[in-house]
Amino acid sequence: MKIAFLGAAQTVTGSCFVIQTDKARFAVDCGMFQGNSAFEERNFDTAAHRPEELDFILLTHAHIDHSGLLPRMVKQGFKGSIYCTAPTADLAAIMLEDSAHIQEMEQEWKNKHKTRRGEEIDPAEEALYSIDDAIATAKLMRPVDFNKELEPAEGVKVTFRYAGHILGAAILDITVTEGGKATRVVFSGDLGRPGALLLPDAETPASPDWLFVESTYGDRDHKGEADTLNELVEAIDYSFSRGEKVIIPAFAVERTQEILYSLYLLKQQGRLPDKMPIYVDSPLATKATKIFLKYSSILHTPELSSVAVHDPDAGVIFTQDAQDSMKLNAMQGPAIILSASGMCNAGRIRHHLKHNLWREGVSIVFVGYQAIGTPGRKLVDGAKSLRLFGEDVKVAARIFTIGGFSAHAGQSQLLEWIGAMARPGLNIGLIHGEPKAQQILAGLIKERFGITPFIPEYLEEAVIEGSGAPVVETPAPARSRRRVDWNFLAGELEQRVSQIRSRLAEADSLPWEEQAELRDRLAEIERELFVFLSQL
């Protein structure tokens, strides 16, 4: 069989692995790339997916970096079944519709921006996908049970196993039979940390021929639950004592519900201020919480129902619309606000940052992974200002990073899970991780188990059979990473500066009011260059 690594290859977003057997062509996940513009451009370049030729898709879980390109596949001709667990089907349906709404709104904003500048709108330039595409995608989802073997095509058998990551998340245990020879391949999906507040621990399959395992936190461990709750209390106390807000960028699915449960526990312990209301400002999180309640029987925390909606004393307020959200920014006094997106690259959280990031006494609490290029990553890395809605906002708030809430296994937990399957002849591929984390984890795997992991790169293809070494076809650098021509860009900038200098004499002849306006515009450009230089 051949595996094409179309995402989550030396990065943590865009998970997609297309598998070609002698009788079928299918994908494991089809996620959206998130981060800077270079990553997000990949979402439109789906030629390698060949959607119309995919027989089916196996979806590990509902997170957008694993499911977010499914409507794009449907838009471009995919008509097969999407197999996933029942909770994943329910969560993905609301998440993809929400994502489609964002895609349409962003395209509408781009078109208005062009119109204001007097530019023509290219009719061929359209949203990544539409709400109709998302609705059509949901109709293709086929719920399957955990630990029940599925045969979606001749020669392909799949078992979904508990991953412990988010509600419905699965490890995929796949057996492909070609020419009478069977090869077992396990994809970890996103692997949850043991002892998470809401979910059962990840299962450990029998040792396969190939194990493709995520490596998000391959370079570090998380703190324990007690330390995690203490850090959350510290952030809340810091802002409450100063009469300011605690802003928590939280993924709408699982993370918001876990934070709510943690706040419930703190309140039960008498560690939460009585006069500090909790707001969930995310329509998607509100819908997701209802789905969590639907599947509460498989959660470890039945108290979730009371903290979420039923207990009026829980002090949790779910905003209903954009007007309610805007009122939060005008509201005075301490409060805890959970809002999406978790990496601050879209949604209402950007408005909360704009109104609060510059305020001393405010806490910004990150409780999940922040991918390279996202606003959240910039704040975690110590940015002094953040560009929001065309304005550079000073960072005066205190930034907290609480890794213990992560839905991903830490380094030691990954090694323990891998170790339970390690044996001579096992092949390991590291996916869904940044290069530094992957290299560190690969070194530890080789040291402990004597296995040298395979680390695929974006668009690479590998032929695997049984427990033999892969035959790898590496893509041309021009396909996977377009080179940035810094000399060309710097030359263009120097040319513009030269033109400015040559026209300054003409500026002297303009009315004073026009000169002042041009001066302000040039000062604004100079500030932009200063910010750019500070990032180099």
C-alpha positions as a printed NumPy array, in Angstrom:
array([[  0.   ,   0.   ,   0.   ],
       [  1.047,   3.603,  -0.522],
       [  0.467,   6.413,   1.987],
       [  0.541,  10.077,   0.918],
       [  1.144,  12.525,   3.77 ],
       [ -1.035,  15.483,   2.8  ],
       [ -1.027,  17.165,   6.21 ],
       [  0.142,  16.911,   9.823],
       [  3.597,  16.138,   8.42 ],
       [  6.134,  18.126,  10.449],
       [  3.288,  20.375,  11.522],
       [  0.291,  20.01 ,  13.857],
       [ -2.495,  21.003,  11.486],
       [ -4.107,  19.739,   8.291],
       [ -4.158,  16.043,   9.251],
       [ -4.713,  13.936,   6.15 ],
       [ -3.225,  10.633,   5.037],
       [ -4.397,   9.15 ,   1.747],
       [ -3.943,   5.386,   1.451],
       [ -3.893,   3.535,  -1.862],
       [ -4.332,  -0.237,  -1.864],
       [ -4.753,  -2.613,  -4.784],
       [ -8.536,  -2.332,  -4.428],
       [ -9.332,   0.984,  -2.68 ],
       [ -8.244,   4.572,  -2.204],
       [ -9.249,   6.242,   1.064],
       [ -8.216,   8.934,   3.534],
       [ -7.561,   8.966,   7.25 ],
       [ -8.833,  12.409,   8.308],
       [ -9.085,  15.462,   6.094],
       [ -8.206,  18.446,   8.234],
       [ -7.801,  22.152,   7.705],
       [ -4.432,  23.865,   7.904],
       [ -4.37 ,  26.631,  10.508],
       [ -1.716,  29.242,  11.245],
       [ -0.094,  31.797,   8.974],
       [ -1.109,  32.532,   5.386],
       [  1.451,  30.093,   3.938],
       [ -0.172,  27.217,   5.82 ],
       [ -3.725,  28.329,   5.067],
       [ -2.989,  28.541,   1.324],
       [ -2.623,  24.758,   1.405],
       [ -6.347,  24.445,   2.099],
       [ -7.072,  25.551,  -1.468],
       [ -4.421,  23.28 ,  -3.013],
       [ -6.229,  19.954,  -2.869],
       [ -5.151,  18.508,  -6.208],
       [ -3.213,  15.714,  -4.485],
       [ -6.337,  14.617,  -2.6  ],
       [ -8.225,  13.825,  -5.84 ],
       [-11.535,  13.918,  -3.901],
       [-13.626,  12.314,  -6.624],
       [-11.339,   9.24 ,  -6.511],
       [-11.644,   8.655,  -2.749],
       [-13.806,   5.631,  -1.978],
       [-14.351,   6.578,   1.675],
       [-12.865,   8.585,   4.546],
       [-12.078,   7.482,   8.1  ],
       [-12.412,  10.346,  10.593],
       [-10.6  ,  10.038,  13.935],
       [-12.382,  12.965,  15.622],
       [-14.196,  16.24 ,  15.067],
       [-11.479,  18.86 ,  15.608],
       [-11.173,  21.146,  12.594],
       [ -7.501,  20.307,  12.011],
       [ -8.731,  16.74 ,  11.368],
       [-12.166,  17.325,   9.813],
       [-12.105,  20.882,   8.439],
       [-11.463,  20.069,   4.752],
       [-14.22 ,  17.474,   4.464],
       [-16.695,  19.996,   2.973],
       [-13.998,  21.002,   0.491],
       [-13.742,  17.355,  -0.565],
       [-17.527,  17.172,  -1.008],
       [-17.505,  20.439,  -2.944],
       [-14.903,  18.969,  -5.302],
       [-16.645,  15.687,  -5.985],
       [-16.298,  13.297,  -3.042],
       [-19.456,  11.181,  -2.726],
       [-18.365,   8.289,  -0.508],
       [-19.065,   7.522,   3.137],
       [-17.329,   9.206,   6.067],
       [-16.952,   6.665,   8.877],
       [-16.625,   7.927,  12.454],
       [-18.085,   7.359,  15.922],
       [-21.558,   8.701,  16.746],
       [-20.316,  11.542,  19.025],
       [-17.828,  12.566,  16.326],
       [-20.603,  12.698,  13.732],
       [-22.708,  14.966,  15.961],
       [-19.803,  17.24 ,  16.889],
       [-18.396,  17.432,  13.367],
       [-21.783,  18.429,  11.953],
       [-21.966,  21.581,  14.099],
       [-18.249,  22.355,  13.836],
       [-18.162,  22.14 ,  10.046],
       [-21.247,  24.309,   9.686],
       [-19.62 ,  26.866,  11.984],
       [-16.399,  26.659,   9.966],
       [-18.339,  27.145,   6.725],
       [-19.992,  30.244,   8.176],
       [-16.535,  31.651,   8.955],
       [-15.318,  30.836,   5.421],
       [-18.282,  32.639,   3.875],
       [-17.937,  35.651,   6.186],
       [-14.205,  35.965,   5.465],
       [-14.817,  35.859,   1.714],
       [-17.553,  38.468,   2.047],
       [-15.146,  40.666,   4.041],
       [-12.447,  40.283,   1.352],
       [-14.907,  41.259,  -1.37 ],
       [-16.066,  44.349,   0.551],
       [-12.455,  45.318,   1.215],
       [-11.672,  45.112,  -2.51 ],
       [-14.761,  47.123,  -3.395],
       [-13.786,  49.883,  -0.961],
       [-10.337,  50.014,  -2.573],
       [-11.877,  50.224,  -6.03 ],
       [-10.597,  46.788,  -7.076],
       [-12.574,  44.361,  -9.196],
       [-13.892,  41.218,  -7.549],
       [-12.717,  38.027,  -9.221],
       [-15.826,  35.819,  -9.632],
       [-13.555,  32.741,  -9.543],
       [-12.381,  33.646,  -6.043],
       [-14.818,  32.062,  -3.621],
       [-14.987,  30.735,  -0.083],
       [-13.169,  27.504,   0.73 ],
       [-16.617,  25.946,   1.076],
       [-20.174,  26.931,   1.943],
       [-22.718,  26.067,   4.622],
       [-24.506,  23.935,   2.023],
       [-21.272,  21.981,   1.504],
       [-21.02 ,  21.429,   5.271],
       [-24.617,  20.221,   5.484],
       [-24.015,  17.841,   2.558],
       [-20.909,  16.532,   4.343],
       [-22.859,  15.734,   7.515],
       [-25.252,  13.601,   5.445],
       [-22.328,  11.394,   4.355],
       [-21.277,  10.53 ,   7.92 ],
       [-21.838,   6.925,   8.937],
       [-21.612,   6.363,  12.722],
       [-19.758,   3.24 ,  13.865],
       [-19.317,   1.684,  17.295],
       [-16.068,   1.548,  19.211],
       [-14.288,  -1.829,  19.087],
       [-16.536,  -3.239,  16.37 ],
       [-14.787,  -4.254,  13.158],
       [-15.853,  -2.451,   9.984],
       [-15.06 ,  -3.498,   6.395],
       [-15.6  ,  -0.379,   4.249],
       [-13.967,  -1.925,   1.163],
       [-12.608,  -5.232,  -0.04 ],
       [ -9.292,  -5.947,   1.659],
       [ -9.688,  -3.169,   4.267],
       [-10.829,  -3.786,   7.85 ],
       [-10.994,  -1.033,  10.489],
       [-11.61 ,  -0.945,  14.242],
       [-12.208,   2.336,  16.087],
       [-10.623,   2.32 ,  19.572],
       [-10.859,   4.875,  22.39 ],
       [ -8.26 ,   7.644,  22.044],
       [ -9.136,   9.604,  25.211],
       [ -8.652,  12.913,  23.375],
       [-12.107,  14.464,  23.008],
       [-15.613,  13.033,  23.064],
       [-15.817,  10.424,  20.291],
       [-12.101,  10.526,  19.399],
       [-10.701,   7.267,  18.065],
       [ -7.496,   5.406,  17.346],
       [ -7.776,   3.671,  13.968],
       [ -6.634,   0.044,  13.809],
       [ -6.513,  -0.815,  10.096],
       [ -5.698,  -4.119,   8.414],
       [ -5.023,  -4.051,   4.673],
       [ -4.823,  -7.336,   2.78 ],
       [ -3.121,  -7.303,  -0.618],
       [ -2.136, -10.404,  -2.57 ],
       [ -3.072, -12.591,   0.379],
       [ -0.703, -10.727,   2.727],
       [ -2.073,  -8.639,   5.608],
       [ -0.455,  -5.452,   6.955],
       [ -1.737,  -3.841,  10.168],
       [ -1.416,  -0.073,  10.467],
       [ -2.446,   1.913,  13.553],
       [ -3.078,   5.653,  13.409],
       [ -3.167,   7.154,  16.895],
       [ -5.204,  10.173,  15.831],
       [ -4.783,  12.673,  18.657],
       [ -3.896,  10.736,  21.785],
       [ -5.376,  11.961,  25.08 ],
       [ -3.494,  12.233,  28.342],
       [ -4.288,   9.522,  30.926],
       [ -6.529,  10.593,  33.774],
       [ -8.223,  13.434,  31.883],
       [-11.211,  14.888,  33.712],
       [-13.909,  13.94 ,  31.219],
       [-12.859,  10.916,  29.208],
       [-11.729,   7.302,  29.506],
       [ -8.034,   6.67 ,  28.902],
       [ -6.744,   5.734,  25.465],
       [ -6.694,   2.062,  24.584],
       [ -3.476,   0.286,  23.621],
       [ -3.92 ,  -1.909,  20.524],
       [ -1.928,  -5.064,  19.954],
       [  1.42 ,  -4.314,  18.34 ],
       [  0.918,  -3.568,  14.61 ],
       [  3.313,  -3.629,  11.673],
       [  3.215,   0.155,  11.443],
       [  2.363,   2.693,  14.132],
       [  1.749,   6.293,  13.07 ],
       [  1.66 ,   8.307,  16.278],
       [  1.094,  11.966,  16.991],
       [  4.024,  13.914,  18.48 ],
       [  2.493,  17.26 ,  19.468],
       [  4.167,  17.23 ,  22.881],
       [  7.086,  14.997,  22.   ],
       [  9.455,  17.478,  23.638],
       [  7.804,  18.003,  27.029],
       [  5.463,  16.78 ,  29.748],
       [  2.385,  18.377,  31.315],
       [  1.901,  19.294,  34.93 ],
       [ -0.404,  17.217,  37.128],
       [ -4.105,  17.963,  37.706],
       [ -3.524,  19.546,  41.135],
       [ -0.884,  21.933,  39.768],
       [ -3.159,  22.732,  36.834],
       [ -6.062,  23.773,  39.06 ],
       [ -3.669,  25.792,  41.236],
       [ -2.438,  27.69 ,  38.185],
       [ -6.018,  28.423,  37.151],
       [ -6.751,  29.736,  40.659],
       [ -3.647,  31.94 ,  40.466],
       [ -4.829,  33.526,  37.229],
       [ -8.342,  34.091,  38.59 ],
       [ -7.093,  35.585,  41.869],
       [ -4.675,  37.86 ,  40.001],
       [ -7.448,  39.502,  37.985],
       [-10.186,  39.371,  40.619],
       [ -7.995,  41.287,  43.103],
       [ -7.496,  43.955,  40.439],
       [-11.137,  44.131,  39.351],
       [-10.343,  42.835,  35.858],
       [-11.36 ,  39.978,  33.606],
       [ -9.909,  36.53 ,  32.999],
       [ -9.99 ,  35.788,  29.272],
       [ -9.657,  32.115,  28.351],
       [ -9.288,  31.295,  24.635],
       [-10.733,  27.79 ,  24.593],
       [-11.539,  25.324,  21.875],
       [-15.303,  25.   ,  21.699],
       [-15.232,  21.21 ,  21.87 ],
       [-13.89 ,  19.417,  24.956],
       [-11.647,  22.203,  26.263],
       [-14.514,  24.545,  27.112],
       [-16.382,  21.71 ,  28.807],
       [-13.275,  20.63 ,  30.743],
       [-12.634,  24.194,  31.928],
       [-16.274,  24.492,  33.026],
       [-15.957,  21.293,  35.003],
       [-12.703,  22.524,  36.561],
       [-14.367,  25.783,  37.588],
       [-17.209,  23.744,  39.068],
       [-14.71 ,  21.751,  41.121],
       [-13.004,  24.941,  42.303],
       [-16.351,  26.388,  43.338],
       [-17.172,  23.224,  45.277],
       [-13.812,  23.591,  47.027],
       [-14.518,  27.227,  47.917],
       [-11.617,  28.471,  45.786],
       [-13.637,  30.505,  43.278],
       [-14.669,  34.084,  44.134],
       [-18.409,  34.314,  44.748],
       [-18.811,  37.535,  42.785],
       [-17.049,  36.459,  39.621],
       [-19.526,  35.364,  36.931],
       [-18.52 ,  32.853,  34.244],
       [-19.482,  33.516,  30.628],
       [-19.273,  31.068,  27.74 ],
       [-19.137,  33.344,  24.708],
       [-19.221,  30.901,  21.837],
       [-22.36 ,  29.673,  20.065],
       [-20.425,  26.613,  18.944],
       [-19.339,  25.809,  22.505],
       [-22.957,  26.078,  23.642],
       [-24.06 ,  23.565,  20.995],
       [-21.114,  21.303,  21.782],
       [-21.954,  21.301,  25.486],
       [-25.449,  20.02 ,  24.659],
       [-23.877,  17.174,  22.696],
       [-21.652,  16.36 ,  25.671],
       [-24.798,  16.136,  27.767],
       [-26.345,  13.807,  25.177],
       [-23.418,  11.416,  25.668],
       [-22.963,  12.017,  29.401],
       [-23.276,   8.286,  30.061],
       [-19.823,   7.702,  28.559],
       [-18.201,  10.594,  30.42 ],
       [-16.498,  10.255,  33.776],
       [-18.154,  13.334,  35.242],
       [-21.938,  13.31 ,  35.6  ],
       [-21.597,  16.668,  37.405],
       [-20.997,  18.208,  33.985],
       [-24.755,  18.427,  33.446],
       [-25.235,  20.68 ,  36.454],
       [-22.336,  22.997,  35.707],
       [-23.313,  23.283,  32.079],
       [-27.008,  24.076,  32.065],
       [-29.145,  22.708,  34.843],
       [-27.827,  24.241,  38.058],
       [-28.774,  27.941,  38.396],
       [-26.245,  28.243,  41.221],
       [-23.374,  27.19 ,  38.978],
       [-23.028,  30.814,  37.828],
       [-22.425,  29.967,  34.159],
       [-23.995,  32.263,  31.566],
       [-24.126,  31.262,  27.882],
       [-24.271,  34.296,  25.584],
       [-27.005,  34.116,  22.984],
       [-25.931,  36.459,  20.209],
       [-23.359,  39.014,  19.045],
       [-25.019,  41.781,  21.074],
       [-24.55 ,  39.774,  24.279],
       [-20.919,  39.256,  23.32 ],
       [-20.335,  42.973,  22.788],
       [-21.878,  43.748,  26.17 ],
       [-19.125,  41.7  ,  27.804],
       [-16.523,  44.128,  26.505],
       [-18.433,  47.12 ,  27.846],
       [-19.061,  45.438,  31.189],
       [-17.035,  46.637,  34.172],
       [-15.687,  44.465,  36.959],
       [-14.186,  40.986,  37.221],
       [-15.492,  38.06 ,  35.18 ],
       [-14.284,  34.865,  33.559],
       [-14.88 ,  34.724,  29.809],
       [-14.364,  31.535,  27.793],
       [-14.439,  32.182,  24.081],
       [-13.3  ,  30.574,  20.834],
       [-11.131,  30.118,  18.926],
       [ -8.555,  28.429,  21.107],
       [ -5.601,  29.738,  19.085],
       [ -7.116,  33.246,  18.722],
       [ -7.061,  33.116,  14.928],
       [-10.808,  33.642,  14.44 ],
       [-14.079,  34.22 ,  16.243],
       [-15.16 ,  36.347,  19.184],
       [-11.954,  35.864,  21.183],
       [-10.192,  38.385,  18.936],
       [-12.659,  41.077,  20.029],
       [-12.084,  40.22 ,  23.685],
       [ -8.334,  40.482,  23.166],
       [ -8.702,  43.846,  21.447],
       [-10.634,  45.234,  24.415],
       [ -8.584,  43.633,  27.171],
       [ -5.059,  42.766,  26.033],
       [ -3.781,  46.285,  26.769],
       [ -5.278,  46.414,  30.277],
       [ -3.044,  45.769,  33.269],
       [ -4.608,  43.308,  35.677],
       [ -6.27 ,  41.227,  32.953],
       [ -5.286,  37.555,  32.687],
       [ -5.118,  35.794,  29.325],
       [ -5.097,  32.077,  30.085],
       [ -4.036,  29.644,  27.362],
       [ -5.209,  26.097,  28.006],
       [ -4.356,  24.396,  24.723],
       [ -1.7  ,  24.017,  22.061],
       [ -0.818,  27.127,  20.062],
       [  0.38 ,  26.365,  16.527],
       [  3.165,  28.3  ,  14.835],
       [  1.872,  31.441,  13.127],
       [ -1.271,  31.818,  15.244],
       [ -1.916,  34.911,  17.389],
       [ -2.033,  32.66 ,  20.453],
       [  1.464,  31.355,  19.731],
       [  2.769,  34.912,  19.419],
       [  1.366,  35.812,  22.84 ],
       [  2.718,  32.643,  24.456],
       [  6.129,  33.389,  22.925],
       [  6.171,  36.833,  24.569],
       [  4.957,  39.258,  21.887],
       [  4.875,  42.87 ,  23.1  ],
       [  1.978,  43.733,  20.806],
       [ -0.564,  41.893,  18.67 ],
       [ -2.113,  42.956,  15.387],
       [ -5.91 ,  42.882,  15.731],
       [ -8.371,  44.3  ,  13.197],
       [ -5.681,  46.451,  11.574],
       [ -4.398,  47.85 ,  14.883],
       [ -1.321,  46.986,  16.955],
       [ -2.551,  46.325,  20.491],
       [ -0.062,  46.538,  23.345],
       [  0.266,  43.471,  25.555],
       [ -0.109,  44.639,  29.163],
       [ -2.232,  41.721,  30.388],
       [ -0.545,  38.841,  32.165],
       [ -0.204,  35.744,  29.997],
       [ -0.727,  32.342,  31.636],
       [ -0.011,  29.061,  29.858],
       [ -1.503,  26.004,  31.582],
       [ -0.36 ,  22.878,  29.779],
       [ -2.133,  20.506,  32.156],
       [ -5.444,  21.074,  30.369],
       [ -4.045,  19.773,  27.12 ],
       [ -6.074,  17.09 ,  25.395],
       [ -2.813,  15.621,  24.068],
       [ -0.561,  13.123,  25.816],
       [  2.753,  14.526,  27.048],
       [  6.172,  13.124,  26.208],
       [  6.326,  10.491,  28.972],
       [  2.752,   9.407,  28.263],
       [  3.497,   9.004,  24.553],
       [  6.56 ,   6.919,  25.324],
       [  4.603,   4.724,  27.726],
       [  1.877,   4.135,  25.125],
       [  4.412,   3.382,  22.388],
       [  6.412,   1.172,  24.761],
       [  3.439,  -1.129,  25.317],
       [  3.568,  -1.962,  21.58 ],
       [  7.336,  -1.808,  21.013],
       [  8.919,  -4.994,  19.666],
       [ 11.475,  -6.002,  17.04 ],
       [ 10.027,  -5.356,  13.604],
       [  7.659,  -2.558,  14.67 ],
       [  7.86 ,   0.477,  12.374],
       [  7.007,   3.895,  13.811],
       [  6.059,   7.045,  11.928],
       [  5.877,  10.389,  13.748],
       [  3.099,  12.682,  12.556],
       [  1.175,  15.686,  13.905],
       [  4.116,  17.49 ,  15.488],
       [  6.559,  20.301,  14.865],
       [ 10.102,  19.31 ,  13.845],
       [ 11.761,  20.084,  17.188],
       [  9.292,  17.959,  19.147],
       [  9.55 ,  15.144,  16.613],
       [ 13.338,  15.042,  16.669],
       [ 13.425,  14.892,  20.471],
       [ 10.787,  12.158,  20.615],
       [ 12.496,  10.209,  17.823],
       [ 15.754,  10.243,  19.769],
       [ 14.06 ,   8.899,  22.894],
       [ 12.262,   6.161,  20.925],
       [ 15.544,   5.026,  19.374],
       [ 17.303,   5.13 ,  22.757],
       [ 14.62 ,   3.19 ,  24.651],
       [ 13.222,   0.781,  22.072],
       [ 15.919,   0.542,  19.415],
       [ 13.536,   1.796,  16.718],
       [ 14.447,   4.671,  14.388],
       [ 11.186,   6.481,  13.573],
       [ 10.222,   7.608,  10.106],
       [  9.315,  11.325,  10.032],
       [  7.438,  12.103,   6.805],
       [  7.314,  15.551,   5.308],
       [  4.445,  17.35 ,   3.61 ],
       [  3.381,  15.678,   0.322],
       [  5.812,  12.789,   0.794],
       [  4.622,   9.333,  -0.271],
       [  5.716,   6.017,   1.219],
       [  5.121,   2.472,   0.029],
       [  4.83 ,   0.089,   2.982],
       [  4.322,  -3.669,   3.142],
       [  4.304,  -5.808,   6.257],
       [  7.065,  -4.855,   8.673],
       [  9.582,  -3.899,   5.998],
       [ 11.199,  -0.481,   5.656],
       [  9.237,   2.104,   3.634],
       [ 10.109,   3.072,   0.088],
       [  9.844,   6.847,   0.234],
       [  9.236,   9.322,  -2.574],
       [ 10.158,  12.818,  -1.393],
       [  8.386,  15.754,  -3.057],
       [ 10.331,  18.49 ,  -4.799],
       [ 10.961,  21.398,  -2.392],
       [  9.018,  23.672,  -4.737],
       [  5.908,  21.561,  -4.114],
       [  6.085,  21.4  ,  -0.332],
       [  7.687,  24.696,   0.669],
       [  7.779,  27.701,  -1.607],
       [ 11.012,  29.621,  -1.071],
       [ 10.621,  33.197,   0.16 ],
       [ 12.604,  35.59 ,  -2.06 ],
       [ 13.724,  38.018,   0.623],
       [ 16.147,  39.835,  -1.677],
       [ 13.359,  40.615,  -4.136],
       [ 11.059,  41.926,  -1.389],
       [ 13.834,  44.029,   0.168],
       [ 14.707,  45.414,  -3.257],
       [ 11.1  ,  46.419,  -3.856],
       [ 11.039,  48.19 ,  -0.475],
       [ 14.265,  50.069,  -1.238],
       [ 12.783,  51.176,  -4.561],
       [  9.684,  52.537,  -2.81 ],
       [ 11.826,  54.449,  -0.286],
       [ 13.812,  55.966,  -3.153],
       [ 10.582,  57.06 ,  -4.842],
       [  9.378,  58.671,  -1.594],
       [ 12.604,  60.664,  -1.305],
       [ 12.365,  61.843,  -4.917],
       [  8.82 ,  63.161,  -4.377],
       [  9.302,  64.938,  -1.06 ],
       [  9.899,  68.248,  -2.825],
       [  6.455,  67.95 ,  -4.427],
       [  4.946,  67.301,  -0.992],
       [  6.264,  70.685,   0.199],
       [  4.041,  72.421,  -2.338],
       [  0.844,  70.782,  -1.078],
       [ -1.569,  72.513,   1.325],
       [ -0.558,  72.069,   4.96 ],
       [ -3.601,  69.929,   5.741],
       [ -2.667,  67.438,   2.995],
       [  0.956,  67.409,   4.152],
       [ -0.174,  66.561,   7.69 ],
       [ -2.303,  63.694,   6.384],
       [  0.586,  62.278,   4.347],
       [  2.914,  62.682,   7.331],
       [  0.56 ,  60.648,   9.509],
       [  0.307,  57.947,   6.85 ],
       [  4.089,  57.734,   6.516],
       [  4.45 ,  57.584,  10.298],
       [  1.977,  54.685,  10.33 ],
       [  4.046,  52.838,   7.704],
       [  7.187,  53.477,   9.763],
       [  5.52 ,  51.959,  12.83 ],
       [  4.596,  48.894,  10.763],
       [  8.242,  48.502,   9.741],
       [  9.349,  48.837,  13.366],
       [  6.991,  46.045,  14.403],
       [  8.247,  43.914,  11.503],
       [ 11.881,  44.452,  12.52 ],
       [ 11.083,  43.479,  16.114],
       [  9.837,  40.114,  14.846],
       [ 13.012,  39.269,  12.915]])
